[in-house]
Amino acid sequence: MTPKGFPLYHYLQTEQGCGTVKVQGTEYVLNENEGLLISPYLHHSYERKTEEWLTAFATFTGTIHSSIDKMVGNKPIIFIEKEQGAMISALINEIMENWDLLSADTRALSLKCYDLLMHFTNSRHPRPLTDEPLYLRYVAPIIKEIETHYNSELTVSDLSGRVYVTPQYLSRLFRRFLGCSVYEYLTTFRINKARELLVSNPRMEVQQIAAETGFSSHFIAMFKKITGVTPLEFRRLN
């Protein structure tokens, strides 16, 4: 039990068996490959439900820590389902197996960390979204469009027209299922891609990164608003 919560963002995932995590009065059952990302200072406790409960545990520190709340839409708890959890587990195992090489290459390691965090960015809803007809009909196609064409000129009006609803209704659905508007999701996704380019392409000009991630203007101001630092400051920190 941690009555005052853990001081950092941390992730707990079941590898074998089954257990429960109770966070501020809400109980989550974690079967194999299911997990929880928990924000700092949330009271929580653990209890196994099977004779053996093996878990994986990860914490997020350093400069990346201050950006997580924005990346996950300020959600205090994110439940990870089995399919997503299996991918997270595979990525963590890959990082650990190649630790000697990655620890000597901070840029490659940072990219792996952002890949890991992107799984949480895309898993904000506590219930299976595949059970939600409105999500499948209107939100999922727009997410696919954003993730495929984020570097193109996209507007909320254009996106909503692709699923034949008003921009206001589409944003209400995004906020209902993902905790953010369409514009916020698009902007955050673009900023995350910009972070990847800043780390993986240290010689690429900031203006070029802005263009390749779909920003025609206000890139630096938006980057600082979401991450707390400018693109050049972010590059120096990583």
N, C-alpha and C positions, 0 to 999 in steps of 0.2 A: 504494500500500500504506500502511496505517496500523497499524503494529505495536502501538501502545499503545491503539488504538481512538480514536474521536471522543468528546469529553467531553460530548456532548449526545445525546438521542434524535434520530435522523435517518432520513429516508425517501429511498430511491432507487428510481426507476421508469423502465423503458425506454419511450422514445417512438418510436424507430425502431431497427431492427436487432435485435441480440441480443448479450448478454454474460453473463459469469459473475461472481458475487460469492462469494468463499470466506470464510466466517466461522468462525473457530476450528476449522478442519479440515473443515467441511462446505461443499460447493459447491452453489450455487443458480444455475440457469440462468434468466435473465430475458429472456423474449420481449416483444414489444410489449404495453404496458399491464400487465405484471407487475412487481411491486416487492417491496421488503423494508423493513420497519421494524426498525431495529437499535438496541438499547439502548446506553447509554454504555460506553466503555472496552472494547469487544469488538474483538479483533484481526481485521482483515479486509483483503482485497485484491480488486482488480477486473481483469478481462481481457475484451476484446472478442472475440466469436466471428465477427462479420461485419466487412466492410471498414469500415462506418460504424455506430457505436453511439451514438445520441443518448439522453441521459437527463435526467430532471428530478430535482432534489435539494432537499430541504426539511429544515430543522432546527427544533426546538421549544425555545424559551427562555422566560424569564420565570416567572411564577407557575404557568403551566400545566405546566411541565416536571416539577415535583415530584409531580404527580398522575398522570402517564402510566403509571407502573409499576402502580399500583392499577387503572387503567382497563383495562389490557390483561392483567390477571391475572399480573403479574410475569414474562411471557414475554420472554426475551431477544431473540428473533427472531420476526417475524410475516411470513409469506409472503402476498402479495396476488395473487390470481388476476386473470385478464384482465377479467372482468365488473366486479368490484369496483374494479380499477385504472382502468377507463374512467370510472367515477363519480368517483373521487378526482381524476383528471386534469381532468374537467369542472369540479369544484368549485374546484380550484386556479386554473384558467383564469378562472373567474368572479370569484374574489377579485382576481386580477391585473388583469383588465379594469376592475374597479370600485374599484381601489386608492385613487384620489383621494378618492372618497366615503367608502370604508370607513375610511381612515386618519384621517379627521376624525370618525368615529363609532365610538369604541372599543367600545361595547356591541355594535353590529352586527358588528364585526370579530371580537369574542370569540365570538359565536354561530357565525360561519362556521368559526372554529377548532375549536369543539367539534363541529360537524357533521363536520368532517374527521376528528377523532379518533374519533368514533363508528364510522367505517368500520373502523378498526383494532380497536376493541373487539369488533366482530362478526366478526372474521376472524382468530381466534387459532390455528386449526389449520393445520399446514404442508402437508397433503394435501387434495385436493378432498373436501369432506364429502359431496358428491353421490354419491360412490362408496361411502359407508358406509351399509349398510341399517339398522343400529341407530340411527344418527344420524337418518336420514330418518323412521324409524318412531316413535321415542320423543322425541328431543331437539328436532328442528325444530318439531313442533307445539306444544311447550311454550314455545319461544322466541317463536313467533308469539303465543301466548296472553299471555305476559308483556309483549311489546311493544305489544299491543293493549289490555290491561286492567291495566297496571301501577298505575293509580290506584285500582283496586278492592281489596277485601280478598282477598289470595291467600295460601295456605299451601302448603308443599311437599306436604303430604298431599293437598290438593285437586288440585293440579297433577298429581301422580303418578296419582291416580285417573282422570284424563281419558285417560290412555294405558294404564291397566289394569296398572300395575306398582307395586311398593312404593316408598316415598320413598327408601329406601336404594339400591335399584337405579337409580333415576332419577338420583340424585346421583352414583353411580359412573360412569354414562354421561356426565353433564355434565363430571365431572372428567377422564374419559378424552379427550373430544373438545374441551373448552373450557378445561380447566385450572382449573376452579372448581366448587363445588357449585351446586345449583339456587338455594339461598338466597343465595349470594354473587352469582350472576348477577342475580337479581331485585333485590337491594339495590343493586348497582352501577348497574344500569339506572335505578332510581328516583333515585339520587343524581345521575346525569348529567342526568336530566330536571329535577331541582331546580336544578342549576347553570344550565341554560338559563333557567329562570324567574327566578332571582336576577339574571341579567344583563339579560334582555329586559323584565322588569317591576320596575323599581327601587322602585315604590311598594307592591308587593304584600307583605303581612305574611309573616313567616317561618312563622307557624302555618298560614296559608292555603296556602303552598307545600308545607308538610309534608302537609296534607290532600289536596292535588291530586296529589301524587306517591305516595300510598298509605301514608303513615306515620301510624299512630295514636298512636305514642309513640316516644321515644328518637331523634327525628329529629336533633336537634343533636349528640348524642353520636355517632351513626352517621356523620353528615356529617363531623365532625372526625376520626373514626377513619379514614375513607377518603381525605379530602382533606388532612388536617393542619391545617385551619383551621375556625373556626365559620362558619355561613352568613353572618353579618354581616361577619366579617372577609373572607370570600371576595368579598362584594359590594363592599366598599371597595377591594379589590385589583384589581377588574375594572371 
